Amino acid sequence: MTSTHDQVNFRYLFKDIVQGFSEVEVNGATLYVKHLSSLDQVDLEVLEETFRNKAQKRELPTEEEALARLREEEMWTKKDDSEISQQKLHVQALENTGKQLYLKTDIEKNSSEKEEAQKKLNQLMDVKGNLVGQTCEKYAKSRVSDHYILKSFYKDIDLEQQCYSEEEMDELGKEELVSIIQAYNQRLFSFTDDNIQKVILQDFYSAYFPFSDNVMNFYNKPLFDLSLNQVKLIVFTRMFKNIFESYPKIPETIKKDPEKIISYVNAQDKAKDAVSNLDKEGASTIVGAKPEDYEYLGYKQTPQGASLSEQLKKKGGRMNMKDLMETMG
């Protein structure tokens, strides 16, 4: 499917999503990994509670108990908690601000600041996690993850013969378990929301857009028999189908980047008010806008800073929103 973590073969990704499984090589044998469904997710939540209770009976500390110990030993303070809280608020504030922007230069600056803020938050959370150490919650999540991975492996392409029984799971040695998990991660790390959205934006996928309104057209299965990846493919297809129908002039340079498309759509919506008010007080430009911002918005700036009043005259002294938007490329 991939050669590196940054280079994804979206055709292979699409094929695996539609099939509902991925082929994986483990110790020279070809096995089949079933993709998680919504019903599987419910089972895992029940299992996680079981592992957490088991850990507590073995007197493994909860996260809150571990933090209390760190506070008593002055290895973690209220100031540390406050720093994480403030950084979370900073990230959220940048996200909220980004939703209000419509100039390309401002959007790119905000995106860069948000990335740096999130990176700092992750670093702070990592420090906290390392100090807290092993807890009931971490143990339960780890056991559930291993359990799910093992239960996902099948010997046959029809997904009828599981590779490992409950007893065999408990008897697996550490090296063998690590080998299986590594094989799983190498094959299935690509199934992120971002990559599923990028599948939809590939040229080969465009023919499927008209069929996205009916789940049976895609998979010939009821909704609740679908994997989570299959459900996401449908949901994101409908989302981008609606976007492309509503915004037919999306720049070609961003048409394969889901994050930039969504930023563009948000910018277009926010820019409507600015465009509609351009000629108030004789203005013909958007405050702070650079040439690249006008190009991004598809707005044709009037030559030599001429007032839009001239365009008003051509329209008989009246311009509605449609007339204003027609000045956009």
C-alpha positions in Angstrom: 0.0 0.0 0.0 2.8 2.4 0.8 6.6 2.8 0.5 6.8 5.3 3.3 4.5 6.8 5.9 4.2 9.9 3.7 3.5 8.1 0.4 0.2 6.3 0.3 -1.2 4.4 -2.7 -4.8 5.6 -2.6 -6.0 3.0 -5.0 -4.9 0.3 -2.7 -6.4 2.1 0.2 -9.7 2.4 -1.6 -9.6 -1.3 -2.5 -9.1 -2.3 1.1 -11.9 0.0 2.4 -14.4 -1.5 -0.1 -13.3 -5.1 0.7 -13.5 -4.4 4.5 -10.1 -6.1 5.1 -6.4 -5.9 4.3 -3.9 -8.5 3.5 -0.9 -8.7 5.8 2.3 -10.8 5.7 3.2 -12.3 9.1 6.3 -14.6 9.3 6.0 -15.4 5.6 2.3 -16.3 5.7 -0.5 -14.2 4.1 -3.2 -13.3 6.7 -6.3 -11.1 6.4 -7.1 -8.3 8.8 -10.8 -7.4 9.3 -11.5 -3.7 9.6 -13.2 -2.4 12.8 -17.0 -1.9 12.7 -19.2 0.2 15.0 -20.5 -3.0 16.7 -16.8 -4.1 17.3 -16.2 -0.7 19.0 -19.0 -1.4 21.5 -17.5 -4.8 22.4 -14.1 -3.1 22.9 -15.5 -0.6 25.3 -17.0 -3.4 27.4 -13.7 -5.3 27.3 -11.8 -2.2 28.3 -13.9 -1.9 31.5 -13.1 -5.5 32.3 -9.3 -5.0 32.0 -9.5 -1.8 34.0 -11.3 -3.6 36.9 -8.8 -6.4 36.7 -5.9 -3.9 37.0 -7.5 -2.2 40.0 -7.8 -5.6 41.8 -4.1 -6.0 41.3 -3.6 -2.6 43.0 -2.3 -0.8 39.9 -3.0 2.9 40.5 -5.5 4.9 38.6 -4.4 8.0 36.8 -5.8 10.2 39.5 -4.0 8.2 42.2 -0.7 8.4 40.3 -1.1 12.2 39.9 -1.9 12.6 43.6 1.3 10.8 44.5 3.3 13.1 42.1 1.7 16.1 43.7 2.6 14.9 47.2 6.2 14.4 46.0 6.1 17.8 44.3 6.9 16.3 40.9 3.7 17.6 39.4 2.2 20.9 40.5 -0.9 23.1 39.9 1.3 25.3 37.8 2.0 22.3 35.5 -1.7 21.5 35.2 -2.4 25.2 34.6 0.2 25.3 31.8 -1.5 22.4 30.0 -5.0 23.9 30.5 -3.8 27.3 29.1 -2.1 25.6 26.1 -5.4 23.7 25.4 -7.2 27.0 25.4 -4.6 28.5 23.2 -5.1 25.7 20.6 -8.8 26.0 20.8 -8.7 29.8 20.4 -6.5 29.4 17.3 -9.0 26.9 15.8 -11.9 29.3 16.5 -10.0 32.2 15.0 -9.2 30.2 11.9 -12.9 29.7 11.3 -13.4 33.4 11.0 -10.6 34.1 8.5 -11.0 34.4 4.7 -7.7 35.9 3.5 -5.2 33.3 2.3 -2.2 34.9 4.1 -4.1 35.1 7.4 -5.3 31.4 7.0 -1.7 30.2 6.4 -0.4 32.1 9.3 -3.1 30.8 11.6 -2.5 27.2 10.4 1.2 27.5 11.1 0.6 28.9 14.6 -2.0 26.2 15.4 0.5 23.5 14.3 3.2 24.9 16.6 0.7 25.3 19.5 -0.5 21.7 19.1 3.1 20.5 19.0 3.8 22.2 22.3 0.6 20.8 23.9 1.7 17.3 22.8 5.1 17.7 24.4 3.5 18.8 27.7 1.1 15.9 27.6 4.0 13.5 26.9 6.0 14.8 29.9 2.9 14.3 32.1 2.3 10.8 30.7 5.9 9.7 31.4 5.8 11.0 35.0 2.4 9.3 35.7 3.7 6.0 34.4 1.6 2.8 34.2 -2.0 3.1 35.4 -5.2 1.2 35.2 -6.4 3.2 32.3 -3.2 2.8 30.3 -3.0 -0.9 31.0 -6.7 -1.4 29.9 -6.2 0.5 26.7 -3.0 -1.4 25.9 -4.6 -4.8 26.5 -7.7 -3.9 24.5 -5.6 -2.7 21.6 -3.6 -6.0 21.6 -6.7 -8.0 22.0 -8.5 -6.3 19.1 -5.5 -6.6 16.8 -5.2 -10.3 17.4 -9.0 -10.9 16.9 -8.8 -9.0 13.6 -6.5 -11.6 12.0 -8.1 -14.4 9.8 -6.6 -17.3 7.9 -9.0 -17.0 5.0 -10.2 -14.3 2.6 -13.8 -14.9 3.6 -13.0 -13.9 7.2 -14.4 -17.1 8.7 -11.4 -18.7 10.4 -9.8 -16.6 13.1 -6.1 -17.0 13.5 -6.0 -16.9 17.3 -8.4 -18.3 19.9 -8.7 -16.7 23.3 -6.4 -19.3 24.8 -3.8 -18.8 22.0 -3.9 -15.0 22.6 -2.9 -15.5 26.3 -0.1 -18.0 25.4 1.6 -15.8 22.7 5.2 -14.9 23.6 6.3 -11.3 23.7 8.4 -11.4 20.5 5.6 -13.1 18.5 3.1 -10.6 19.8 5.4 -7.6 18.9 5.9 -9.1 15.4 2.1 -9.4 14.8 1.4 -5.9 16.1 4.2 -4.4 13.9 2.8 -6.2 10.8 -0.7 -4.8 11.6 0.5 -1.3 12.2 2.6 -1.2 9.0 -0.4 -2.1 6.9 -3.2 -0.3 8.6 -1.6 3.0 9.8 -2.8 4.6 6.6 -6.5 4.4 7.4 -6.8 7.9 8.9 -9.7 10.3 8.3 -7.3 12.5 6.3 -6.2 9.7 4.0 -9.8 8.5 3.5 -10.7 12.0 2.5 -7.8 12.1 0.1 -9.0 8.9 -1.5 -12.2 10.7 -2.4 -10.3 13.6 -3.9 -8.3 11.4 -6.3 -9.2 11.6 -10.0 -10.1 7.9 -10.2 -12.8 8.3 -7.5 -14.8 11.0 -9.1 -17.0 8.5 -11.0 -18.4 7.3 -7.7 -19.8 10.6 -6.5 -23.3 10.2 -8.0 -23.9 7.0 -6.2 -23.0 8.2 -2.7 -26.7 8.9 -1.7 -27.4 5.2 -1.4 -25.3 3.0 0.8 -26.4 -0.2 -1.1 -25.0 1.3 -4.3 -21.5 1.2 -2.7 -21.4 -2.0 -0.7 -24.6 -4.0 -1.1 -24.8 -4.2 2.7 -27.0 -2.6 5.4 -25.4 0.3 7.1 -24.7 -1.5 10.4 -22.8 -4.3 8.6 -20.2 -1.8 7.4 -16.8 -1.2 8.8 -16.1 2.3 10.2 -13.8 3.0 7.2 -16.7 2.2 4.8 -19.0 4.5 6.7 -16.5 7.3 6.7 -16.0 6.8 2.9 -19.7 7.4 2.4 -19.9 10.3 4.8 -16.9 12.1 3.3 -18.0 11.4 -0.2 -21.3 13.1 0.4 -19.6 16.0 2.2 -17.2 16.7 -0.7 -19.9 16.1 -3.3 -21.9 18.9 -1.7 -18.9 21.2 -1.5 -18.0 20.8 -5.2 -21.6 21.4 -6.2 -21.8 24.5 -4.0 -18.3 25.9 -4.8 -17.5 25.0 -8.4 -14.5 27.4 -8.6 -12.2 25.8 -6.0 -8.6 26.4 -7.2 -7.0 23.3 -8.9 -4.0 23.7 -6.7 -5.9 22.7 -3.5 -8.4 20.2 -5.0 -6.6 17.1 -3.5 -6.0 18.6 -0.1 -9.1 18.2 2.2 -7.9 20.6 4.9 -7.3 23.3 2.4 -10.6 22.7 0.7 -12.5 23.1 4.0 -10.5 26.3 4.8 -11.3 27.6 1.3 -15.0 27.0 1.8 -15.0 28.6 5.2 -13.1 31.6 3.7 -15.6 32.0 0.9 -18.5 32.1 3.4 -16.7 34.6 5.6 -15.6 36.7 2.5 -19.2 37.3 1.3 -19.8 40.0 3.9 -16.5 41.7 3.0 -17.3 41.6 -0.7 -20.9 42.8 -0.3 -19.5 45.9 1.6 -16.7 46.7 -0.7 -18.3 49.8 -2.2 -19.5 51.4 1.0 -17.8 54.7 1.4 -16.3 54.2 -2.1 -14.0 51.3 -1.1 -12.8 49.0 -3.9 -10.4 46.8 -1.9 -10.6 44.5 1.1 -8.5 45.9 4.0 -5.3 44.0 4.4 -5.7 41.9 1.3 -2.8 41.1 -0.9 -2.9 40.0 -4.6 -2.7 36.4 -3.6 -5.7 36.8 -1.3 -7.8 38.2 -4.1 -6.7 35.3 -6.3 -7.5 32.8 -3.5 -11.0 34.3 -3.1 -11.5 34.4 -6.9 -12.1 38.2 -6.6 -11.1 40.3 -9.6 -9.7 43.5 -8.0 -10.7 46.6 -9.9 -7.9 48.1 -12.1 -5.8 51.0 -10.6 -7.9 51.0 -7.4 -10.9 52.4 -9.3 -14.1 52.7 -7.2 -16.8 50.1 -7.6 -19.1 53.0 -8.1 -18.3 52.8 -11.8 -19.6 49.3 -11.8 -22.7 50.5 -10.0 -23.3 53.0 -12.8 -23.1 50.2 -15.3 -25.8 48.4 -13.3 -28.0 51.4 -13.2 -27.0 52.4 -9.7 -28.0 49.1 -8.1 -26.0 45.9 -7.4 -27.3 42.9 -5.5 -25.3 40.1 -4.1 -25.4 38.2 -7.3 -24.0 41.2 -9.2 -21.2 41.5 -6.6 -20.4 37.8 -6.7 -20.2 37.9 -10.5 -17.1 40.0 -10.2 -15.5 36.9 -8.7 -13.6 34.6 -11.0 
